[in-house]
Amino acid sequence: MRRTNLPAVVAITVLLALLAMASTFMVSAWQRTDAQMSIHGWIALGLGVFFSIVIGCGLMALMFYSSRRGYDEATKQIVHDKSRPGRD
């Protein structure tokens, strides 16, 4: 293995370890509870997930639209020439 890939390998390893710890915590917490969710809870959960995805996709679409149309470009600095008459 080349030495230039070492930071990427370390970062991926740390992130995978964090994912494994979070998954283990989630499963253990899920198994310890005996809570039940009503049909209204499932509907609210489904609508929340749906609208979160719709809003996320809409914002990403707006980001790509503004990037391609040039709205993200730096503005040009306007320099006023004080020597010309009629200018403030």
KEKE-3310 file (N, C-alpha, C; in steps of 0.2 Angstrom, whole numbers, plus 5000, padded with zeros to 4 digits):
npx = (5004:5002:5009:5002:4989:4986:4979:4966:4962:4963:4953:4942:4941:4939:4927:4919:4920:4913:4900:4897:4897:4886:4876:4876:4872:4859:4852:4853:4846:4833:4829:4828:4816:4798:4789:4774:4768:4755:4743:4742:4754:4763:4759:4762:4776:4779:4774:4783:4796:4794:4791:4803:4812:4807:4809:4823:4827:4822:4829:4842:4840:4838:4851:4859:4853:4856:4869:4873:4867:4875:4873:4880:4892:4906:4902:4905:4916:4911:4919:4919:4922:4929:4934:4926:4914:4897:4896:4894)
npy = (4994:5011:5026:5037:5035:5032:5042:5042:5029:5028:5037:5031:5019:5024:5030:5019:5012:5020:5020:5006:5006:5015:5008:4996:5002:5006:4995:4988:4997:4996:4983:4983:4990:4991:4998:5003:5008:5018:5018:5031:5036:5029:5034:5047:5046:5041:5052:5062:5057:5056:5070:5076:5070:5075:5089:5089:5085:5095:5106:5102:5102:5115:5120:5115:5121:5134:5134:5130:5141:5151:5159:5158:5163:5175:5192:5206:5219:5236:5250:5267:5281:5295:5306:5309:5320:5322:5311:5303)
npz = (5000:4996:5003:5002:5002:5015:5025:5020:5021:5035:5039:5033:5040:5054:5052:5048:5060:5069:5063:5066:5080:5082:5076:5084:5096:5093:5089:5102:5110:5104:5106:5120:5123:5125:5118:5109:5093:5087:5073:5069:5073:5064:5052:5053:5054:5042:5033:5038:5034:5020:5017:5021:5012:5000:5002:5004:4991:4983:4988:4984:4970:4967:4971:4961:4950:4952:4952:4939:4932:4935:4946:4957:4955:4959:4963:4953:4957:4958:4952:4955:4945:4950:4944:4933:4928:4935:4941:4957)
capx = (5000:5006:5009:4998:4982:4985:4974:4960:4961:4962:4947:4936:4941:4936:4920:4916:4919:4908:4894:4896:4895:4880:4871:4875:4868:4852:4849:4852:4840:4827:4827:4826:4810:4792:4784:4770:4766:4749:4743:4743:4762:4766:4757:4766:4783:4779:4774:4789:4801:4792:4792:4810:4816:4805:4813:4830:4828:4821:4835:4848:4839:4839:4858:4862:4851:4859:4876:4873:4865:4880:4871:4885:4899:4907:4900:4911:4916:4910:4923:4916:4927:4927:4936:4921:4908:4891:4897:4895)
capy = (5000:5017:5030:5043:5033:5031:5046:5040:5022:5029:5040:5026:5015:5027:5031:5012:5010:5024:5017:5000:5007:5018:5002:4992:5005:5007:4988:4986:5001:4994:4977:4984:4994:4987:5003:5001:5014:5017:5019:5038:5037:5026:5039:5053:5044:5040:5058:5065:5054:5058:5077:5077:5068:5080:5095:5088:5084:5101:5110:5100:5104:5123:5121:5113:5126:5141:5133:5130:5147:5156:5163:5157:5167:5181:5198:5211:5226:5242:5256:5273:5286:5302:5312:5311:5324:5319:5305:5304)
capz = (5000:4996:5009:5001:5004:5023:5028:5017:5025:5042:5039:5032:5046:5059:5051:5049:5067:5072:5061:5069:5087:5082:5074:5090:5101:5090:5090:5109:5113:5101:5109:5127:5124:5123:5116:5103:5089:5084:5066:5068:5073:5058:5047:5055:5053:5034:5030:5040:5030:5013:5016:5022:5006:4995:5003:5002:4984:4980:4989:4979:4963:4967:4971:4955:4945:4953:4950:4932:4929:4936:4952:4963:4954:4963:4960:4951:4961:4954:4954:4952:4943:4953:4940:4928:4930:4935:4945:4964)
cpx = (5004:5005:5004:4991:4981:4980:4967:4958:4959:4955:4941:4936:4938:4929:4916:4915:4914:4901:4892:4894:4888:4874:4870:4871:4861:4849:4848:4846:4834:4825:4825:4819:4804:4787:4781:4769:4760:4749:4744:4751:4765:4765:4761:4773:4784:4779:4780:4795:4800:4794:4799:4814:4814:4809:4820:4832:4827:4826:4841:4847:4840:4847:4861:4860:4855:4866:4877:4871:4870:4878:4876:4892:4900:4905:4906:4910:4916:4914:4920:4922:4926:4929:4931:4916:4902:4891:4897:4900)
cpy = (5006:5022:5035:5041:5032:5036:5044:5033:5023:5032:5036:5021:5018:5028:5024:5010:5014:5022:5010:5001:5010:5012:4998:4995:5005:5000:4986:4990:4999:4988:4978:4987:4989:4992:5001:5008:5013:5018:5026:5039:5034:5031:5045:5052:5044:5047:5062:5063:5057:5066:5079:5075:5073:5087:5095:5088:5091:5106:5108:5102:5111:5124:5120:5118:5132:5140:5133:5137:5153:5161:5163:5160:5173:5187:5202:5217:5231:5247:5262:5278:5293:5307:5314:5315:5321:5313:5307:5300)
cpz = (5000:5002:5008:5002:5011:5026:5026:5021:5032:5043:5038:5038:5052:5058:5051:5056:5071:5070:5064:5076:5087:5081:5080:5095:5099:5091:5097:5112:5110:5105:5117:5128:5122:5121:5110:5100:5086:5076:5064:5068:5067:5052:5047:5053:5045:5031:5032:5035:5023:5012:5017:5016:5001:4996:5002:4995:4981:4982:4985:4972:4962:4967:4965:4950:4946:4951:4943:4929:4931:4942:4957:4961:4958:4959:4958:4955:4956:4956:4951:4951:4945:4949:4935:4931:4930:4939:4953:4967)
residu = (MET:ARG:ARG:THR:ASN:LEU:PRO:ALA:VAL:VAL:ALA:ILE:THR:VAL:LEU:LEU:ALA:LEU:LEU:ALA:MET:ALA:SER:THR:PHE:MET:VAL:SER:ALA:TRP:GLN:ARG:THR:ASP:ALA:GLN:MET:SER:ILE:HIS:GLY:TRP:ILE:ALA:LEU:GLY:LEU:GLY:VAL:PHE:PHE:SER:ILE:VAL:ILE:GLY:CYS:GLY:LEU:MET:ALA:LEU:MET:PHE:TYR:SER:SER:ARG:ARG:GLY:TYR:ASP:GLU:ALA:THR:LYS:GLN:ILE:VAL:HIS:ASP:LYS:SER:ARG:PRO:GLY:ARG:ASP)
# end
